[in-house]
Amino acid sequence: MTSTPFMSLTWTDHVTGRRGFLVVDRLVRGVSSGGLRMRPGCTLDEVAGLARGMTMKEALHYAPEGRYVPLGGAKGGIDCDPRDPEAYGVLVRYLRATRPYIETFWTTGEDLGLTQDLVDRAAAEAGLVSTIQAVYPLLDDEDTARRRLADAFAVRVDGIGLDELVGGCGVAESVLTALDRAGAPYAGTRVAVQGLGTMGGATARFLASAGLTIVAVADIKGTITNPAGLDVETLLAARDPHGTIDRSVLGPDDHEAPGDAWLAAEADVLVPAAVSYAIDTTNQHHITARLIVEAANMPVLPAAEQSLAARGVTVLPDVVVNSGTNAWWWWTLFGDIGPTAAEAFAHTRRSMRALVDLMLARAEADGTTPRAAAHAIAADRLPTITDRFGWHR
């Protein structure tokens, strides 16, 4: 997975001077898949790494009997704070500039810093029919498929969009699968979550529903802790669109701490669900949890992961853990599941549990890390995809 990508470009906004990036790692059947993120400090190297990861995510979910056929991997990124008043204009101009690629071979959607609603609104203003229109020629019945996906996006569960929940369902199932393999009970297992946006919020919700105790959550303002357990539903209801919690809802036993306090929380499981590169060699030694589950993309730097592994800390990699959202789009669009919450959650749980179990079993058999095992599984599946559907670098 270190070869030269199919395409890499840098865009400069003529109005603000901010830069955006697009990397298409591979095309399968002439199409690639990968979200668009917006964050200050985003770089081309970061986007390239994410694009490589998307190629693997697609391969990992390949099921020969399914209607969904994996695509190639890609990623977009914009170096801008999504809270900046100029951010929306930058987003529209970026999408207008990359419109030819989106129309032909790059399917995209929400990622860090952006919601799907915002991306869709900006895409329409940029003149796009859809951010996934490049995949339409691969569908047997485009009208039915598009209607099915639109119906799925209209589903709400307790007031929250289904599209905001499926990713967190997959992350939570990854945690639960690891606990089951270790023989650890859900009750009494303590969890700290960095980021209470779409992915982190849904993950906390599903884990709390399963009986785990959320003892710490972190947002841009700092960390909120409660050793006896936080009221997750209250915190979720008090978020702004960027996942920042209104502190006026905190209970009498909730405490505020610095932003990095989640790392050292007395927890069994850490879920970094906010930003890339959150755990490095300078802060990994604060971690006492035995399991880290990467809901964000690339939150643990490689050198830090080596140190953690030496201390007996297991890291479940992003390439598996947060792959549920991307897969759900395609399962729904291609018709493997219908546009209901019941089918979405059941299929996500079943698929993620099988994949995480396979990864952990492979890691044990090979005497390696879960990340190395995930890479090996993807490498095993890529030749089959290449032979069957074509592969363009």
N, C-alpha and C positions, 0 to 999 in steps of 0.2 A: 504493500500500500504506500510505497514511497516514490512511485514513478511520477513523471510530469503530468499535470492535469490536462484535460482536453482543452480548457480555456481559462484564462485568468485576466481580469481587467480591473483598472482603477479609474474611477470617475471623479471629476471635480465639479462641484456645484458652482455655476457661474455667478450666482447671487451672493452666496455666503462664503465660498471658498472651502466649504467642508467636503470631505472625501467619502466616497462609497466604493464598495468592492463587489465583484462577482467572480466566483470560482466554480467552474463546472469540472468536477473531478472525472466523471465518466458519463457516457450515454449508453443506455440499454434500450433497444428498440427506438433509438433516436431521441430519447427523452431522459431528463434528470429531475430529481426531486430534492428540495431543501429549503428551509425557511429563510426569512429575512430578519436580521436583528438590527437594533439601533442602540448604541451605547457609546458614551465618550471614551475615546482611546481604542476603538475597534481598529484592527490592522488587517492587512492583506494576509499575513501569515496565519493569523487567527482564523480568518474565513477559509483559507486553504485547508487547515486542519479539520475544521468542521465539515467541509465538503468531503474530505476523505472518510470521515466518520459516517456521513450519510450514505456513501457507497456501501459501507459495511452494514449499516442498519437495514438497508434495503435487502441485502443478501441474507442477513440473519432471519428475516421473516419470509423467506422463500418457502412456499409449500406447493409441491408439484400438482397436488389435487385442487388447489384453490384457483379462483378466477383472477385474483389479484396477482399480477406478475411484477416482480421487483423492477424498479427503474434504476437509472444511474444516480450518483450522488452529486449534489451541488449545494452552494450556500451563498447568501448575500449578506452584506453588512454595511452599515453607515456609521461613520465616526461623528456622532452627535448625541447630546443628552436628550432623551425623549421628552423631558419636561421643558426644554427650551421653547420659547414662543415661536421660534422659527422652524421647529422640528417638522411640523406637518408639511410646510412648503418644501422643505428639503426632501421629504419622503415622496411627495408627488413628483418632483422633478427627477428624482432617482428612478422612479418607476416609469416615467415618460422616456428617460434615456435608455432604460433596459427593456423597454416594451418589445423590440424585435426578438429578443431572446426569450421573453416570457411567452410570446405568441408562438414560438417555434419549438423550443426544447428545454425551457426551465420552468418547472412548476414550483410555486412558492406559497408561503403563508406566514402566519405570525411566528415570532420567536422572541427572544429577550428584548424587552423594551417596547414591544408592539403587540396590540391585540388584533385578532382577525377582523373585527368590525372596522378598526382604523385602517388596516391594510386594504380591505375591500373598498372603503370609501375613497381612499387615495388612488387606488387602481382605477376606479370608475372615472375619477377626475383626470387621470392620465390617459384615458381613452382605451383602457383594456376591457375586454368582455369578461374575463375572469383571470385570476392569478394562476389557475391550473388549466388554462385552455389548451396548452400544448399536449395534454394527455387525451383530449377528446377524440382524436383520430384513432386511438387504440381501443375505444369502447365499442361494444357490439350495438348498443342502443343508447346514443348520446342523450336524447331527451329524457328517457326514463332514468338514466344514471344521474344526470344533473338534478332531476327532481328529487331523487332519493337522497342525494347529499344535502340539498337545500332543506328537505324535511328533517334530516338528522340535525342540522344546525339550528333548526327551530325548536328542538326539544329542550325543555328546561326541567331540571330536577331540583325541587325545593328552591326555585327561583334562580338557579345557576344553569348556564348553558351546558349542554352535553359536551360540546367541544372543549369546554374549560375543565371538564371532569375526567375525561378518558385517560389523559396523560398521567394524572395523579393516581388514578386507579392502577395503571401499570406500574408506577413507582412503588405504591403500597404493596402490590402483589409481589414485587421483587423482594421487599423487606420480609414479608410473611413467608415466602418460600425459603429464604435463608434461615429464618428462625425455625421453621419446620424441620429443615435438614439438620439443624443443630440441636433439635429437641428442646428448644427454649419456649416457654409459655408466653402468650401474648400479654396476659395480665401481669403487670409489674415491670414490663419492658418499657424503658424510658427513652424518649426520642427528642432530639433537638433539630429544628428546621431553620435553615438560613434562607429567608425569602418567603413571603406569604402572598406571592402573586398567583398567577394561574396555576402553575405546576406545584409550587410549594403549598399553596392553600388547599388544593384538592388532595394532595398527598396527606397533609395533616388531618383532613376531614376523614379520609378512608381509614387511616391508621387509628384514629380515635374511635371510630365506629367499630373497629375490630377488637378494641379493648386495650390498646396500647396507651401509654400516658405521655402526652406532649408536655415536656417540662420547660422548653425554651423555644422561642421563635425570634428571628431577627429580621429587621427591615432597615431602611435607610436611616432611621432615627436612633437605632440601637437595638438592644436585646431585651426581651421581656421574659422573665423566668417565674416559675412557681414549682417548687419541688413536688408538691402534691398534685400538680396537673393544671394546665391552663384550660379555660373555657374556650375551646376552639371555635365553636359556632358564634360566640359573641365577638371574638376577634375578627373572624371572617366577615361578619356583617358590618364591622367598623372600618373596613379597608377603603382607601380611595382607589381610583383606577390604576394606580401604579403599585398597589399592594402595601401602601403605608397605613399603619394602624392608628386610629384616633385614640390617644392615650386616656381620654376621659372615660372610656368604658372599662378600664382595668379594675379588677377586684381588689379587695383589701389585702389579700395575700400575694398579689402579683407584684413583682419588683422590676425596676428598670436598671439595666446595666449597659456598659459600653457595647459598641457594635460587634466587636470580636468575641464577646463573652460566650456566645453560642458554642464556640470551639471547645471551650474548657468546661462546658456544662456537665453535670453529673448524669450522663446519659449513656445508654447502651448502644444507641444508634444515632448517627449523624446523617442528616439529609441536606447537603448543600444544594439549594434549588434557586440560587439567585444569579451568580456571576461566574465567569471563567476565572481560573487561577486563584481561587479563594484560599486554597490550602497549599502552602509552600514549605520550604525547608526551614524558614524562620519561625513558623507558628505551629508546625505539625506536632511538636513535642508537647503542646498544651492539651492535645486530645487524649482523653481517657476511654472513649467509646471503643468497642471492639469491632464495630461494623460501620462502614461509611457507604452510603448509597447515593450515587451521583445522579441527582435529578436534573441538575444544570449540565450544560456542555463544558467539558474539560475543567471542572472545578479543582481537581487535584493535579498538581504538577508532577511529572514523572519522578524527579528526584525525591520529592516528598513521599510519593507512593512507595518507593523503595525503602525509605526509612520506616514508614508505617508497617510495611510487610515484615521487616526485620523485628518489629515489636509485636507481631502477631495480630495486627489490625487488618481486617479484610476489606478491600474496596471493590464494590460492585460497580462496573464501569458504565458510563453514560451511554455508550453505544448500544447497550442492551436495555438498561434501566429506563431511559426516557424515550424509547422507540415506539411506545404505544400510540402516541398522538398521530405520528406520521402513518403508521400502519392502519389506524382506524379510518383515516381519510380514504385510503385506497380500498380497504375491506368494504367500506360502504359504497364508494363510487362504482367499483367493479361488481358489486352484488353478492359478496360473500356473506354479508349480514344486512338486515333491514334497518330502517331509520328509527330504531327504538332504543331507549336506555337499557332495557333488559338484554337485548341482543349485543349491544355495544359492550356492556360490562362483562357479560358472560364470555364473549369471545376474547376480550382483552385479558381477562383473568386466566382463561385456559391457555392462551398463546404465550403470555408472559411467564406463567408458572412453568410451562414446558421448556421455554428457552432458558430461563434462569437455572432451572434444575439441570438441564443439559450442560450449561456453562460450568456450574459448580462441580458436577461430576467429572467433566473433562479436566478441570483444574486439579482435582484430587488425583485423577489417574495419571496426569502428566507431571504432577509435582510442581505446578506453576501457579501463577496468579489468575484470578477470574478474567482479567483484561487479556492476558495472553491466550487464555482458552477461548474467549470470544473471538479474537483475531483468527485463531486457528479454525474455528467453526465457519467463520465467514470465508476464509481462504478455501476451505473444503467445498463450499457451495458455489463460489464464483465460477469455477470452470463449467459447472452444469448450466448456469445461467448464460454464460458466454456461448457455449456450444448450441444452446437451444434458441437464444434470442438475439445474439449478436452483441458486439462490445466495441465501442468506439472510444479511443483515447483522444 
